[in-house]
């Protein structure tokens, strides 16, 4: 009887919704902790440079701090959305749709903040801000902006466009999953009425 109740809970989707919502809340808390660590690393590196680079690093840190707070809020908001899903025939698809949106929103938020902060950093420090990000740099496109005014503008444009494309693709995928769900419901309804 124990395993049957587990399977029934999984089939109803409550366990899946709760587990993923909890995981996203934990990720929100971890993003705050990781964000503080990233900010400390950026500031520490910035203070070992020239005055102009330090000013650029401070501005970059402000944008990154705003992004970290926004990312945590995205994760908490999307976790609430998953928790509040009502009865549905397709539990995992609905959850996957919300997670897909969250991934795009997180990447876009971080990318736009890095674009603006990095643009200003390039103007002041005359170097690439990506080296300040340490291991986070692995998840970002490789870019070596010129240490000029237009190099900073290009950095902002590049990350702005990349963030927009990632956001649109994630929303497209999320909506495609919802459309698949609706099509499956309609086909099921048509088969029952025949």
C-alpha positions as CSV (number, residue, x, y, z in Angstrom):
1,X,0.0,0.0,0.0
2,X,2.9,2.4,0.7
3,X,4.2,2.3,-2.9
4,X,0.7,2.6,-4.3
5,X,0.2,5.8,-2.4
6,X,3.5,7.1,-3.7
7,X,2.5,6.4,-7.2
8,X,-0.8,8.0,-6.7
9,X,0.8,11.1,-5.4
10,X,3.2,11.2,-8.3
11,X,0.3,10.7,-10.7
12,X,-1.7,13.6,-9.2
13,X,1.4,15.8,-9.7
14,X,1.4,17.3,-6.2
15,X,4.8,15.7,-5.3
16,X,6.3,16.9,-8.6
17,X,5.0,20.4,-8.2
18,X,6.1,20.7,-4.6
19,X,9.6,19.2,-5.3
20,X,10.3,21.5,-8.2
21,X,8.9,24.5,-6.4
22,X,11.1,23.8,-3.4
23,X,14.1,23.2,-5.7
24,X,13.5,26.6,-7.3
25,X,13.2,28.3,-3.9
26,X,16.5,26.7,-2.8
27,X,18.1,27.9,-6.1
28,X,16.8,31.4,-5.3
29,X,18.6,31.3,-2.0
30,X,21.7,29.8,-3.5
31,X,21.7,32.5,-6.2
32,X,21.8,35.2,-3.5
33,X,24.7,33.5,-1.8
34,X,26.5,32.9,-5.0
35,X,25.8,36.4,-6.1
36,X,27.3,37.8,-2.9
37,X,30.4,35.7,-3.5
38,X,30.6,36.9,-7.1
39,X,30.3,40.5,-6.0
40,X,33.0,40.1,-3.4
41,X,35.3,38.6,-6.1
42,X,34.5,41.4,-8.6
43,X,35.1,44.1,-5.9
44,X,38.3,42.5,-4.6
45,X,39.7,42.3,-8.2
46,X,38.6,45.9,-8.9
47,X,40.3,47.4,-5.9
48,X,43.6,45.9,-7.1
49,X,43.5,47.9,-10.3
50,X,43.8,51.5,-11.4
51,X,41.3,54.1,-10.1
52,X,39.4,54.1,-13.4
53,X,39.2,50.3,-13.3
54,X,38.0,50.4,-9.7
55,X,35.2,52.9,-10.7
56,X,34.3,50.6,-13.6
57,X,34.3,47.6,-11.2
58,X,32.0,49.4,-8.7
59,X,29.5,50.3,-11.5
60,X,29.6,46.7,-12.8
61,X,29.0,45.5,-9.2
62,X,25.9,47.6,-8.9
63,X,24.5,46.2,-12.1
64,X,25.4,42.6,-11.0
65,X,23.8,43.1,-7.5
66,X,20.6,44.3,-9.2
67,X,20.7,41.2,-11.5
68,X,21.3,38.8,-8.5
69,X,18.3,40.3,-6.7
70,X,16.1,40.1,-9.8
71,X,17.2,36.5,-10.5
72,X,16.3,35.4,-6.9
73,X,12.9,37.1,-7.4
74,X,12.4,35.3,-10.7
75,X,13.1,32.0,-9.1
76,X,10.7,32.7,-6.1
77,X,8.0,34.0,-8.5
78,X,8.2,31.0,-10.8
79,X,8.3,28.6,-7.8
80,X,5.0,30.1,-6.7
81,X,3.6,29.6,-10.2
82,X,4.5,26.0,-10.1
83,X,3.1,25.5,-6.6
84,X,-0.2,27.1,-7.7
85,X,-0.8,24.9,-10.7
86,X,-4.3,23.4,-10.5
87,X,-5.4,20.1,-11.7
88,X,-4.0,19.3,-15.2
89,X,-3.8,16.2,-17.3
90,X,-0.3,17.0,-18.2
91,X,1.5,17.9,-15.0
92,X,5.1,17.7,-16.1
93,X,4.6,19.7,-19.4
94,X,3.1,22.6,-17.5
95,X,5.9,22.6,-15.0
96,X,8.5,22.3,-17.8
97,X,6.9,25.3,-19.5
98,X,7.4,27.4,-16.4
99,X,10.9,26.2,-15.8
100,X,11.8,27.0,-19.5
101,X,10.5,30.6,-19.0
102,X,12.5,31.0,-15.8
103,X,15.8,29.9,-17.5
104,X,15.3,32.4,-20.3
105,X,14.4,35.2,-17.8
106,X,17.4,34.4,-15.6
107,X,19.8,34.4,-18.6
108,X,18.3,37.6,-20.0
109,X,18.4,39.4,-16.7
110,X,22.0,38.5,-16.1
111,X,23.0,39.3,-19.7
112,X,21.4,42.7,-19.8
113,X,22.9,43.7,-16.4
114,X,26.3,42.4,-17.6
115,X,25.9,44.3,-20.9
116,X,25.2,47.6,-19.2
117,X,27.8,47.2,-16.4
118,X,30.4,45.7,-18.8
119,X,29.9,48.6,-21.2
120,X,30.7,51.1,-18.5
121,X,33.6,48.9,-17.2
122,X,35.1,48.9,-20.7
123,X,34.9,52.7,-20.9
124,X,36.6,53.2,-17.6
125,X,39.0,50.3,-17.3
126,X,39.8,49.8,-21.0
127,X,39.7,46.0,-20.5
128,X,37.4,43.1,-20.7
129,X,35.0,42.8,-17.7
130,X,34.4,39.1,-18.3
131,X,37.7,38.1,-16.6
132,X,36.3,39.5,-13.3
133,X,33.5,36.9,-13.3
134,X,35.7,33.9,-12.7
135,X,33.9,30.6,-13.2
136,X,30.6,32.3,-14.3
137,X,32.4,33.3,-17.5
138,X,32.1,29.6,-18.7
139,X,28.3,30.1,-19.2
140,X,28.7,33.3,-21.2
141,X,29.6,33.8,-24.9
142,X,33.3,34.5,-25.5
143,X,33.8,38.2,-26.3
144,X,36.9,40.4,-26.4
145,X,35.7,44.0,-26.7
146,X,38.0,46.7,-27.9
147,X,39.0,49.1,-25.1
148,X,37.2,52.0,-26.7
149,X,33.9,53.8,-26.5
150,X,32.5,51.7,-29.4
151,X,34.0,48.5,-27.8
152,X,31.8,49.2,-24.8
153,X,28.7,49.9,-27.0
154,X,29.4,46.7,-28.8
155,X,29.7,44.8,-25.5
156,X,26.3,46.2,-24.5
157,X,24.7,45.5,-27.9
158,X,26.1,41.9,-28.0
159,X,24.8,40.9,-24.6
160,X,21.5,42.7,-25.1
161,X,20.8,40.9,-28.4
162,X,22.0,37.6,-27.0
163,X,19.8,38.0,-23.9
164,X,16.8,38.9,-26.1
165,X,17.3,35.9,-28.3
166,X,17.7,33.5,-25.3
167,X,14.5,35.0,-23.8
168,X,12.5,34.6,-27.0
169,X,13.7,31.1,-27.6
170,X,12.8,30.1,-24.0
171,X,9.3,31.7,-24.2
172,X,8.8,30.0,-27.6
173,X,9.6,26.6,-26.2
174,X,7.4,27.2,-23.1
175,X,4.5,28.2,-25.4
176,X,5.2,25.3,-27.7
177,X,4.8,22.9,-24.7
178,X,1.5,24.5,-23.7
179,X,0.3,24.3,-27.3
180,X,1.2,20.6,-27.4
181,X,-0.8,20.1,-24.2
182,X,-3.8,21.9,-25.7
183,X,-3.6,19.8,-28.8
184,X,-3.4,16.6,-26.8
185,X,-6.5,17.7,-24.8
186,X,-8.4,18.4,-28.0
187,X,-7.5,15.1,-29.6
188,X,-8.4,13.2,-26.4
189,X,-11.8,15.1,-26.4
190,X,-12.4,14.3,-30.1
191,X,-11.7,10.6,-29.5
192,X,-14.0,10.4,-26.6
193,X,-16.9,12.0,-28.5
194,X,-16.6,9.5,-31.4
